[in-house]
Amino acid sequence: MADGPKTRVLVIDDAHLVRLYFRQALEAAGYEVDEALNGLEALEKILVLPPDLLVVDVNMPRMDGMTFLRALRQMEGPVSSIPALVTTTESGPQDIAAARAAGANFFLTKPVAQDALVEFAGLLCGLPA
């Protein structure tokens, strides 16, 4: 990544090991990473300091990823268009369609390879390959 402000990523997942795995991959690639345990916590963090990219799990307590994305896409202002990369173990065509309908920009099935995560993060953030 080029010098200057780091690209900020908010990883939203209720599983500590998944957040750690994604954090390690993204920080090694030069991203600044924050974490949220569910969609409600993510919405609060976004209102305080909007990230450049969201990495969103589907199945979480309190507010799942699809509900979170629908709420985010209905918000006013630039936060409604933050790119979102959905990661989940559910990979059927109906799951992909539901993620797109909720507002996901891309969909990766877990387990996600670290290089794939970094590659698609860069693409969604408009960074050079």
Beta strands, then each sheet from edge to edge (+ up, - down):
strand 1: 8-12
strand 2: 32-36
strand 3: 53-57
strand 4: 84-88
strand 5: 106-109
sheet 1: 2+ 1+ 3+ 4+ 5+
end
